[in-house]
Amino acid sequence: MELKEYIKECGEAANEKGWVITWETLPRFLLATIDELTDAFESGWRDDKKEKANEEICDCLVRLFHICHDLEIPAEKILKRIMKNNKKRAYKHGHKRM
């Protein structure tokens, strides 16, 4: 499946359950996305449960795909541009840590 198909499927599935995203409701969905990453850290990495961390990270992708679907974000186009720009960046973006 291609990225655009995942975006469509995730968006349609969430919308069918009543979770429609608008610009006005976006903050709620962004926070829910952050919550998935927090769960990946707290219930996954910190507890040394890699499978749980992986699941939460993928839950985050589902939420992001839903956001892209409902707000009609041209994810593929933007990702291509960002990846092209990232290739030009310095090693670790010039930072020594991380």
The first five atom37 places (N, CA, C, CB, O) and aatype in JSON, in Angstrom:
{
  "aatype": [12, 6, 10, 11, 6, 18, 9, 11, 6, 4, 7, 6, 0, 0, 2, 6, 11, 7, 17, 19, 9, 16, 17, 6, 16, 10, 14, 1, 13, 10, 10, 0, 16, 9, 3, 6, 10, 16, 3, 0, 13, 6, 15, 7, 17, 1, 3, 3, 11, 11, 6, 11, 0, 2, 6, 6, 9, 4, 3, 4, 10, 19, 1, 10, 13, 8, 9, 4, 8, 3, 10, 6, 9, 14, 0, 6, 11, 9, 10, 11, 1, 9, 12, 11, 2, 2, 11, 11, 1, 0, 18, 11, 8, 7, 8, 11, 1, 12],
  "atom_mask": [
    [1, 1, 1, 1, 1],
    [1, 1, 1, 1, 1],
    [1, 1, 1, 1, 1],
    [1, 1, 1, 1, 1],
    [1, 1, 1, 1, 1],
    [1, 1, 1, 1, 1],
    [1, 1, 1, 1, 1],
    [1, 1, 1, 1, 1],
    [1, 1, 1, 1, 1],
    [1, 1, 1, 1, 1],
    [1, 1, 1, 0, 1],
    [1, 1, 1, 1, 1],
    [1, 1, 1, 1, 1],
    [1, 1, 1, 1, 1],
    [1, 1, 1, 1, 1],
    [1, 1, 1, 1, 1],
    [1, 1, 1, 1, 1],
    [1, 1, 1, 0, 1],
    [1, 1, 1, 1, 1],
    [1, 1, 1, 1, 1],
    [1, 1, 1, 1, 1],
    [1, 1, 1, 1, 1],
    [1, 1, 1, 1, 1],
    [1, 1, 1, 1, 1],
    [1, 1, 1, 1, 1],
    [1, 1, 1, 1, 1],
    [1, 1, 1, 1, 1],
    [1, 1, 1, 1, 1],
    [1, 1, 1, 1, 1],
    [1, 1, 1, 1, 1],
    [1, 1, 1, 1, 1],
    [1, 1, 1, 1, 1],
    [1, 1, 1, 1, 1],
    [1, 1, 1, 1, 1],
    [1, 1, 1, 1, 1],
    [1, 1, 1, 1, 1],
    [1, 1, 1, 1, 1],
    [1, 1, 1, 1, 1],
    [1, 1, 1, 1, 1],
    [1, 1, 1, 1, 1],
    [1, 1, 1, 1, 1],
    [1, 1, 1, 1, 1],
    [1, 1, 1, 1, 1],
    [1, 1, 1, 0, 1],
    [1, 1, 1, 1, 1],
    [1, 1, 1, 1, 1],
    [1, 1, 1, 1, 1],
    [1, 1, 1, 1, 1],
    [1, 1, 1, 1, 1],
    [1, 1, 1, 1, 1],
    [1, 1, 1, 1, 1],
    [1, 1, 1, 1, 1],
    [1, 1, 1, 1, 1],
    [1, 1, 1, 1, 1],
    [1, 1, 1, 1, 1],
    [1, 1, 1, 1, 1],
    [1, 1, 1, 1, 1],
    [1, 1, 1, 1, 1],
    [1, 1, 1, 1, 1],
    [1, 1, 1, 1, 1],
    [1, 1, 1, 1, 1],
    [1, 1, 1, 1, 1],
    [1, 1, 1, 1, 1],
    [1, 1, 1, 1, 1],
    [1, 1, 1, 1, 1],
    [1, 1, 1, 1, 1],
    [1, 1, 1, 1, 1],
    [1, 1, 1, 1, 1],
    [1, 1, 1, 1, 1],
    [1, 1, 1, 1, 1],
    [1, 1, 1, 1, 1],
    [1, 1, 1, 1, 1],
    [1, 1, 1, 1, 1],
    [1, 1, 1, 1, 1],
    [1, 1, 1, 1, 1],
    [1, 1, 1, 1, 1],
    [1, 1, 1, 1, 1],
    [1, 1, 1, 1, 1],
    [1, 1, 1, 1, 1],
    [1, 1, 1, 1, 1],
    [1, 1, 1, 1, 1],
    [1, 1, 1, 1, 1],
    [1, 1, 1, 1, 1],
    [1, 1, 1, 1, 1],
    [1, 1, 1, 1, 1],
    [1, 1, 1, 1, 1],
    [1, 1, 1, 1, 1],
    [1, 1, 1, 1, 1],
    [1, 1, 1, 1, 1],
    [1, 1, 1, 1, 1],
    [1, 1, 1, 1, 1],
    [1, 1, 1, 1, 1],
    [1, 1, 1, 1, 1],
    [1, 1, 1, 0, 1],
    [1, 1, 1, 1, 1],
    [1, 1, 1, 1, 1],
    [1, 1, 1, 1, 1],
    [1, 1, 1, 1, 1]
  ],
  "atom_positions": [
    [[0.85, -1.18, 0.0], [0.0, 0.0, 0.0], [0.89, 1.24, 0.0], [-0.96, 0.0, 1.23], [1.94, 1.26, 0.65]],
    [[0.49, 2.26, -0.72], [1.24, 3.51, -0.78], [0.8, 4.45, 0.34], [1.06, 4.19, -2.15], [-0.25, 4.26, 0.94]],
    [[1.62, 5.45, 0.61], [1.34, 6.4, 1.68], [-0.05, 7.03, 1.54], [2.4, 7.49, 1.7], [-0.8, 7.12, 2.51]],
    [[-0.39, 7.46, 0.33], [-1.68, 8.11, 0.14], [-2.84, 7.17, 0.46], [-1.8, 8.61, -1.3], [-3.91, 7.62, 0.88]],
    [[-2.63, 5.87, 0.25], [-3.68, 4.9, 0.56], [-3.83, 4.72, 2.07], [-3.37, 3.54, -0.11], [-4.95, 4.59, 2.58]],
    [[-2.71, 4.71, 2.8], [-2.78, 4.64, 4.26], [-3.48, 5.88, 4.82], [-1.36, 4.51, 4.87], [-4.31, 5.78, 5.72]],
    [[-3.13, 7.03, 4.28], [-3.75, 8.28, 4.72], [-5.26, 8.23, 4.51], [-3.13, 9.49, 3.98], [-6.03, 8.59, 5.39]],
    [[-5.66, 7.8, 3.35], [-7.09, 7.71, 3.03], [-7.8, 6.72, 3.94], [-7.29, 7.3, 1.55], [-8.86, 7.03, 4.49]],
    [[-7.22, 5.55, 4.12], [-7.85, 4.52, 4.94], [-7.95, 4.94, 6.41], [-7.08, 3.21, 4.82], [-8.98, 4.73, 7.05]],
    [[-6.89, 5.52, 6.93], [-6.91, 5.97, 8.33], [-7.91, 7.1, 8.53], [-5.5, 6.42, 8.77], [-8.64, 7.11, 9.52]],
    [[-7.94, 8.04, 7.6], [-8.88, 9.15, 7.7], [-10.32, 8.71, 7.61], [0.0, 0.0, 0.0], [-11.15, 9.13, 8.42]],
    [[-10.61, 7.87, 6.65], [-11.99, 7.41, 6.47], [-12.46, 6.57, 7.65], [-12.13, 6.6, 5.18], [-13.6, 6.71, 8.1]],
    [[-11.59, 5.71, 8.17], [-11.96, 4.86, 9.31], [-12.27, 5.71, 10.54], [-10.84, 3.85, 9.62], [-13.24, 5.45, 11.25]],
    [[-11.44, 6.71, 10.8], [-11.66, 7.57, 11.97], [-12.93, 8.41, 11.79], [-10.44, 8.49, 12.2], [-13.7, 8.59, 12.73]],
    [[-13.13, 8.92, 10.6], [-14.3, 9.75, 10.33], [-15.59, 8.95, 10.49], [-14.22, 10.35, 8.94], [-16.6, 9.47, 10.96]],
    [[-15.56, 7.68, 10.08], [-16.74, 6.82, 10.23], [-17.12, 6.65, 11.7], [-16.48, 5.45, 9.59], [-18.28, 6.39, 12.02]],
    [[-16.14, 6.79, 12.58], [-16.38, 6.66, 14.02], [-16.66, 8.01, 14.68], [-15.18, 6.0, 14.69], [-16.77, 8.11, 15.9]],
    [[-16.79, 9.05, 13.86], [-17.15, 10.37, 14.38], [-15.99, 11.29, 14.7], [0.0, 0.0, 0.0], [-16.2, 12.38, 15.22]],
    [[-14.77, 10.87, 14.4], [-13.58, 11.66, 14.71], [-13.16, 12.5, 13.51], [-12.43, 10.76, 15.16], [-12.18, 12.19, 12.84]],
    [[-13.9, 13.55, 13.23], [-13.61, 14.43, 12.1], [-12.75, 15.58, 12.59], [-14.92, 14.96, 11.42], [-13.06, 16.22, 13.6]],
    [[-11.66, 15.84, 11.87], [-10.72, 16.89, 12.26], [-10.94, 18.13, 11.42], [-9.26, 16.4, 12.13], [-11.05, 18.05, 10.19]],
    [[-11.01, 19.27, 12.08], [-11.05, 20.57, 11.42], [-9.89, 21.39, 11.99], [-12.45, 21.3, 11.63], [-9.24, 20.98, 12.95]],
    [[-9.65, 22.53, 11.4], [-8.6, 23.4, 11.92], [-8.88, 23.76, 13.38], [-8.49, 24.69, 11.06], [-7.95, 23.86, 14.19]],
    [[-10.15, 23.95, 13.71], [-10.52, 24.33, 15.06], [-10.31, 23.2, 16.06], [-11.98, 24.78, 15.09], [-9.97, 23.45, 17.22]],
    [[-10.49, 21.94, 15.63], [-10.32, 20.8, 16.55], [-8.91, 20.2, 16.49], [-11.34, 19.72, 16.22], [-8.61, 19.26, 17.23]],
    [[-8.07, 20.72, 15.63], [-6.71, 20.18, 15.45], [-5.93, 20.07, 16.76], [-5.94, 21.04, 14.47], [-5.29, 19.05, 16.98]],
    [[-5.95, 21.08, 17.64], [-5.16, 20.95, 18.87], [-5.46, 19.68, 19.66], [-5.39, 22.15, 19.75], [-4.55, 19.06, 20.2]],
    [[-6.72, 19.3, 19.74], [-7.11, 18.09, 20.46], [-6.45, 16.86, 19.85], [-8.66, 17.94, 20.46], [-6.0, 15.96, 20.56]],
    [[-6.4, 16.82, 18.53], [-5.83, 15.66, 17.85], [-4.3, 15.67, 17.89], [-6.3, 15.62, 16.4], [-3.68, 14.61, 17.93]],
    [[-3.7, 16.85, 17.88], [-2.25, 16.92, 18.03], [-1.84, 16.42, 19.42], [-1.75, 18.37, 17.81], [-0.85, 15.7, 19.55]],
    [[-2.59, 16.81, 20.43], [-2.29, 16.34, 21.78], [-2.48, 14.83, 21.92], [-3.16, 17.08, 22.81], [-1.72, 14.17, 22.62]],
    [[-3.5, 14.29, 21.25], [-3.71, 12.84, 21.27], [-2.54, 12.13, 20.59], [-5.03, 12.47, 20.56], [-2.15, 11.04, 21.01]],
    [[-1.98, 12.74, 19.55], [-0.83, 12.17, 18.86], [0.39, 12.17, 19.78], [-0.53, 12.97, 17.56], [1.13, 11.19, 19.85]],
    [[0.58, 13.27, 20.49], [1.68, 13.34, 21.46], [1.5, 12.29, 22.54], [1.76, 14.76, 22.09], [2.47, 11.69, 23.01]],
    [[0.26, 12.08, 22.94], [-0.05, 11.07, 23.95], [0.4, 9.68, 23.52], [-1.55, 11.06, 24.25], [0.88, 8.9, 24.34]],
    [[0.25, 9.36, 22.24], [0.7, 8.07, 21.73], [2.22, 7.93, 21.88], [0.29, 7.9, 20.24], [2.71, 6.86, 22.24]],
    [[2.95, 9.0, 21.6], [4.4, 8.96, 21.75], [4.81, 8.86, 23.22], [5.04, 10.2, 21.11], [5.78, 8.19, 23.56]],
    [[4.06, 9.53, 24.08], [4.32, 9.43, 25.52], [4.11, 7.99, 25.98], [3.39, 10.39, 26.31], [4.9, 7.47, 26.76]],
    [[3.05, 7.35, 25.49], [2.81, 5.94, 25.81], [3.94, 5.06, 25.3], [1.48, 5.48, 25.23], [4.33, 4.09, 25.96]],
    [[4.47, 5.38, 24.13], [5.59, 4.6, 23.58], [6.79, 4.69, 24.51], [5.97, 5.11, 22.17], [7.52, 3.71, 24.69]],
    [[6.99, 5.84, 25.09], [8.1, 6.03, 26.03], [7.81, 5.36, 27.37], [8.38, 7.52, 26.24], [8.61, 4.57, 27.87]],
    [[6.65, 5.7, 27.96], [6.36, 5.24, 29.31], [6.03, 3.75, 29.39], [5.21, 6.03, 29.87], [6.57, 3.05, 30.25]],
    [[5.17, 3.26, 28.52], [4.73, 1.87, 28.58], [5.57, 0.95, 27.71], [3.28, 1.76, 28.18], [5.49, -0.27, 27.81]],
    [[6.37, 1.55, 26.87], [7.19, 0.77, 25.96], [8.66, 0.81, 26.33], [0.0, 0.0, 0.0], [9.18, -0.13, 26.93]],
    [[9.32, 1.88, 25.98], [10.76, 1.97, 26.18], [11.16, 1.88, 27.65], [11.28, 3.26, 25.59], [12.04, 1.09, 28.01]],
    [[10.51, 2.67, 28.5], [10.9, 2.71, 29.91], [10.68, 1.35, 30.59], [10.11, 3.79, 30.64], [11.46, 0.96, 31.46]],
    [[9.63, 0.65, 30.19], [9.35, -0.68, 30.76], [10.02, -1.8, 29.97], [7.85, -0.92, 30.81], [9.79, -2.98, 30.23]],
    [[10.86, -1.41, 29.01], [11.6, -2.35, 28.16], [10.68, -3.32, 27.43], [12.6, -3.12, 29.01], [10.94, -4.52, 27.36]],
    [[9.59, -2.78, 26.88], [8.64, -3.57, 26.11], [8.62, -3.03, 24.68], [7.2, -3.52, 26.75], [7.82, -2.16, 24.33]],
    [[9.52, -3.55, 23.87], [9.71, -3.05, 22.51], [8.44, -3.17, 21.67], [10.85, -3.79, 21.83], [8.1, -2.26, 20.92]],
    [[7.72, -4.29, 21.79], [6.51, -4.49, 21.0], [5.45, -3.42, 21.34], [5.93, -5.91, 21.24], [4.77, -2.91, 20.46]],
    [[5.34, -3.09, 22.62], [4.39, -2.05, 23.05], [4.82, -0.69, 22.49], [4.29, -1.99, 24.61], [3.98, 0.07, 22.01]],
    [[6.1, -0.39, 22.55], [6.6, 0.87, 22.0], [6.31, 0.95, 20.5], [8.12, 1.01, 22.26], [5.88, 1.99, 20.0]],
    [[6.55, -0.14, 19.79], [6.31, -0.17, 18.35], [4.84, 0.09, 18.04], [6.74, -1.52, 17.76], [4.52, 0.84, 17.11]],
    [[3.96, -0.52, 18.81], [2.52, -0.34, 18.6], [2.09, 1.11, 18.81], [1.73, -1.26, 19.53], [1.31, 1.66, 18.04]],
    [[2.61, 1.72, 19.86], [2.25, 3.11, 20.15], [2.8, 4.06, 19.08], [2.78, 3.52, 21.54], [2.14, 5.04, 18.73]],
    [[3.99, 3.78, 18.57], [4.55, 4.6, 17.5], [3.67, 4.49, 16.25], [6.01, 4.17, 17.18], [3.44, 5.49, 15.57]],
    [[3.2, 3.3, 15.96], [2.32, 3.13, 14.8], [0.95, 3.75, 15.05], [2.16, 1.64, 14.47], [0.32, 4.24, 14.12]],
    [[0.48, 3.74, 16.29], [-0.76, 4.48, 16.62], [-0.59, 5.96, 16.31], [-1.13, 4.29, 18.12], [-1.52, 6.62, 15.84]],
    [[0.6, 6.47, 16.57], [0.91, 7.87, 16.26], [0.82, 8.11, 14.75], [2.33, 8.25, 16.78], [0.27, 9.12, 14.32]],
    [[1.33, 7.18, 13.96], [1.24, 7.31, 12.51], [-0.22, 7.34, 12.05], [1.98, 6.15, 11.82], [-0.58, 8.13, 11.18]],
    [[-1.04, 6.48, 12.64], [-2.46, 6.45, 12.27], [-3.09, 7.81, 12.55], [-3.21, 5.34, 13.05], [-3.84, 8.33, 11.72]],
    [[-2.78, 8.38, 13.69], [-3.34, 9.71, 14.02], [-2.82, 10.77, 13.05], [-2.98, 10.1, 15.46], [-3.59, 11.64, 12.62]],
    [[-1.54, 10.72, 12.72], [-0.99, 11.7, 11.79], [-1.6, 11.54, 10.39], [0.53, 11.56, 11.71], [-1.88, 12.53, 9.72]],
    [[-1.8, 10.29, 9.96], [-2.43, 10.06, 8.66], [-3.85, 10.6, 8.66], [-2.42, 8.57, 8.32], [-4.31, 11.15, 7.65]],
    [[-4.56, 10.43, 9.76], [-5.92, 10.96, 9.89], [-5.92, 12.48, 9.76], [-6.56, 10.53, 11.24], [-6.75, 13.06, 9.06]],
    [[-4.97, 13.12, 10.44], [-4.85, 14.58, 10.35], [-4.58, 15.0, 8.91], [-3.72, 15.09, 11.29], [-5.21, 15.92, 8.4]],
    [[-3.64, 14.32, 8.25], [-3.32, 14.65, 6.86], [-4.55, 14.48, 5.97], [-2.18, 13.76, 6.34], [-4.78, 15.3, 5.07]],
    [[-5.32, 13.44, 6.2], [-6.52, 13.19, 5.4], [-7.53, 14.32, 5.56], [-7.17, 11.86, 5.81], [-7.96, 14.92, 4.58]],
    [[-7.89, 14.6, 6.8], [-8.97, 15.56, 7.04], [-8.58, 17.0, 6.7], [-9.4, 15.49, 8.48], [-9.43, 17.78, 6.25]],
    [[-7.33, 17.35, 6.9], [-6.9, 18.72, 6.6], [-6.33, 18.84, 5.18], [-5.85, 19.17, 7.62], [-5.83, 19.89, 4.79]],
    [[-6.41, 17.74, 4.44], [-5.93, 17.7, 3.05], [-4.49, 18.19, 2.92], [-6.83, 18.55, 2.16], [-4.15, 19.0, 2.06]],
    [[-3.66, 17.67, 3.8], [-2.23, 18.0, 3.79], [-1.57, 17.14, 2.71], [-1.56, 17.77, 5.2], [-1.69, 15.92, 2.75]],
    [[-0.87, 17.75, 1.76], [-0.2, 16.97, 0.7], [1.09, 16.34, 1.25], [0.12, 17.87, -0.52], [2.2, 16.78, 0.93]],
    [[0.91, 15.31, 2.07], [2.02, 14.71, 2.81], [3.17, 14.25, 1.92], [1.52, 13.55, 3.63], [4.33, 14.51, 2.21]],
    [[2.84, 13.56, 0.83], [3.91, 13.04, -0.04], [4.75, 14.18, -0.61], [3.31, 12.21, -1.18], [5.98, 14.09, -0.64]],
    [[4.11, 15.21, -1.06], [4.82, 16.36, -1.65], [5.71, 17.04, -0.6], [3.8, 17.38, -2.23], [6.86, 17.36, -0.87]],
    [[5.16, 17.24, 0.58], [5.91, 17.91, 1.65], [7.06, 17.03, 2.12], [4.98, 18.27, 2.83], [8.16, 17.52, 2.36]],
    [[6.81, 15.73, 2.27], [7.87, 14.81, 2.7], [9.03, 14.8, 1.71], [7.31, 13.4, 2.86], [10.19, 14.81, 2.12]],
    [[8.73, 14.78, 0.44], [9.78, 14.8, -0.58], [10.64, 16.05, -0.44], [9.18, 14.73, -1.99], [11.87, 15.98, -0.52]],
    [[10.0, 17.2, -0.24], [10.74, 18.45, -0.1], [11.61, 18.43, 1.16], [9.78, 19.64, -0.06], [12.77, 18.84, 1.13]],
    [[11.04, 17.97, 2.27], [11.78, 17.93, 3.53], [12.96, 16.97, 3.43], [10.87, 17.51, 4.68], [14.06, 17.29, 3.89]],
    [[12.75, 15.81, 2.84], [13.84, 14.84, 2.7], [14.96, 15.38, 1.82], [13.3, 13.54, 2.12], [16.14, 15.13, 2.09]],
    [[14.61, 16.1, 0.78], [15.61, 16.71, -0.09], [16.43, 17.73, 0.7], [14.93, 17.39, -1.31], [17.66, 17.77, 0.6]],
    [[15.75, 18.55, 1.49], [16.44, 19.55, 2.31], [17.3, 18.91, 3.38], [15.43, 20.49, 2.95], [18.39, 19.39, 3.68]],
    [[16.81, 17.81, 3.97], [17.57, 17.14, 5.02], [18.88, 16.56, 4.51], [16.73, 16.05, 5.64], [19.85, 16.47, 5.26]],
    [[18.91, 16.16, 3.26], [20.15, 15.62, 2.69], [21.25, 16.67, 2.65], [19.89, 15.09, 1.28], [22.43, 16.33, 2.63]],
    [[20.87, 17.93, 2.64], [21.84, 19.03, 2.57], [22.33, 19.47, 3.95], [21.23, 20.21, 1.84], [23.28, 20.24, 4.06]],
    [[21.68, 18.99, 5.0], [22.02, 19.44, 6.34], [23.32, 18.8, 6.83], [20.89, 19.11, 7.31], [23.72, 17.73, 6.37]],
    [[23.96, 19.49, 7.76], [25.2, 18.98, 8.36], [24.9, 17.75, 9.22], [25.89, 20.07, 9.2], [23.77, 17.53, 9.64]],
    [[25.93, 16.98, 9.46], [25.82, 15.8, 10.32], [25.23, 16.21, 11.67], [27.21, 15.13, 10.52], [25.73, 17.12, 12.32]],
    [[24.17, 15.55, 12.07], [23.42, 15.87, 13.29], [23.05, 17.35, 13.36], [24.25, 15.48, 14.53], [22.89, 17.91, 14.44]],
    [[22.91, 17.95, 12.21], [22.51, 19.35, 12.07], [23.46, 20.29, 12.82], [21.08, 19.54, 12.59], [23.07, 21.38, 13.23]],
    [[24.69, 19.84, 12.98], [25.7, 20.66, 13.63], [25.73, 20.51, 15.14], [0.0, 0.0, 0.0], [26.55, 21.14, 15.81]],
    [[24.85, 19.68, 15.71], [24.81, 19.46, 17.16], [25.63, 18.23, 17.52], [23.34, 19.3, 17.67], [25.69, 17.27, 16.75]],
    [[26.26, 18.27, 18.67], [27.09, 17.15, 19.1], [26.3, 16.1, 19.86], [28.23, 17.65, 19.95], [26.67, 14.92, 19.85]],
    [[25.23, 16.51, 20.51], [24.46, 15.58, 21.34], [23.32, 14.96, 20.57], [23.92, 16.28, 22.57], [22.95, 15.41, 19.48]],
    [[22.77, 13.92, 21.16], [21.56, 13.21, 20.75], [21.85, 11.88, 20.19], [20.82, 13.98, 19.76], [20.93, 11.16, 19.8]]
  ]
}
